[in-house]
Amino acid sequence: MPNDVTPHGSRERDAIPEIQHSPAFIRVRDVVRDTFHELPPGQRMLRVPYDLFNPVGSVRLSDGVITYLQGGQLHTGATAESDLGDSHPAERVLLRLDDPAQDEQWWLCEVQYPAK
């Protein structure tokens, strides 16, 4: 029979689960324009490739592929869609900040406040 007693003497099955509250808004910093925004956790975001760190202007999305200018060269990369509430502090993500109707224009942002 497995031992279900932790080193501190309490039983794991009796542990109180941690309650996580989702904030009403998540603060992000637009990396390119150095502005701050507070957005809802349900906001659509795109996770970015690791080599996307300092684009010139907005990032374009077309047919699931992003295109961006960085270091004087045009780059392309893959993304993964999620909600901003699934992000974590210091993560860099792509967000639509201006006109939501412009689905192809995304801005690189750094998450400032924890989403969980």
N, C-alpha and C positions, 0 to 999 in steps of 0.2 A: 504494500500500500504506500503510495507516494506521501512524502511529508509535505503538508500544506501550511506549515508554520514558517513564517519569514524569520530572518535573523533577529528581528526586534521582538519576537514572541507573539505577534498578532496573526490572526488567520487571514489569508488573502481574500477568501470568500466573504469575510466580514468587513472588508475595507469599503469605505464610502466612496462612490465614484466621484471623480472631479467634475464639477458643473462648469461648462463653458458657455459664456454669454457672447453672442454676436453683437458687435457695436452697430449703432444705427448708421454710422458713417465711417469710412476708412480714409485717412489722410494720405495723399500721394503727392510726390514732387515730380513735376514735369522736368525731366533731365535736360532737355534741349532748351526750353525757354525759362527755366528756373522759376517756375510758378508752383503754387500749392493749390490743391483741390481736395474737397471732401466729397466722397462718392459713396453710394449705397453698396452694401456687400453683394447685391445681386447684379451689379454692373458687369457686363461682358468684358472679359480680358483675354489677351493672348499671351501665352508664355513664349519667351524669346530664346533664340540660340545664344550660347555663351559668348560668341564673338561679336554680338551686337551690344556695344557699350557707349558709343558716342556718335550717333548719326547726325548728319546735317539735315535739319528739317524733319518733316514727318516721314513715317514709314508707310509704304503703300502695300495694300493687301489685294491680291488678285488670284482667284482660283486656288485659294488655300496656301499660296506662297507669298512671302513678304519680300519686298525689294527696298533697299535703302542705300543711301550714299554715306560712306564713312571712309575717312583717310584718303579722300580723292578718288575712290573707286566705288563702283556700283556692285553691291552684294545681294545675294538672294539667300533665303533660308526657310526652314519649316517652322511652324508654330503649333501650339496645342491650345485649344479654346477651353476656358473655364470661367467661373465666377470670381470676382475680386475677393469675395469672402473666403476663397480657398487659398489665398496668398499668405505670405508671411513677411515680417519686417525685413527690410533691405532687399527684398526680391525685386527684380526689374521685370516689368510687364508692359505690354502695349495696351493703350486705352484710347478710346475715342473721346476727346475732350471738347471739341468745338461743336460741330453740327453732326448730330447722330445720323442724319440722312447721308452723310459722306462716308459710306461704309468702307471705302478703300483707304481713308486717311487715318492713321493711328500715330500716337505719340508715345515715346519711351518714357515710362514713369517708374519711380522707385517708391515702394510701399513704405510709409513712415510709421503708421500705427498697426499693431497686430490685428489680424482679421479674426482671430479665434481667441 
